[in-house]
Amino acid sequence: MDDEALLRGRVYGADHDDPGPQPGHEYRELVGGPLDGLLLDVTGWGTEQLADGAALSTEIGRYGAGGRAHYGPRPADPRRWDWRGDTP
């Protein structure tokens, strides 16, 4: 994702009134699954946390309200996190 596309994206969990990326923050693009195309703010995350990925709450995944979508870094492009599945 180039910097221009990043600036147009919507951020996971952001306020609906201000859904775009914020200056000085670091983001990962979510690819596939229910949160495809959203950006995840990883500002301040440590190396181990970035390597592990994240289980993100979502109501639009396989398990509905209370479910989580799992995303992790793509080996060849760690700025993109691929969907790994949903859990309740």
KAZI-V139042 format. One record per helix or strand of 2 or more residues. SS is the DSSP state (H for helix, E for strand). FROM is the first residue (numbers start at 1). TO is the last residue. If there is no record, write none. Layout:
ss=SS from=FROM to=TO
ss=SS from=FROM to=TO
This chain:
ss=H from=3 to=8
ss=E from=10 to=11
ss=H from=16 to=18
ss=E from=27 to=31
ss=E from=39 to=41
ss=H from=47 to=52
ss=E from=54 to=58
ss=E from=67 to=74
ss=E from=77 to=87
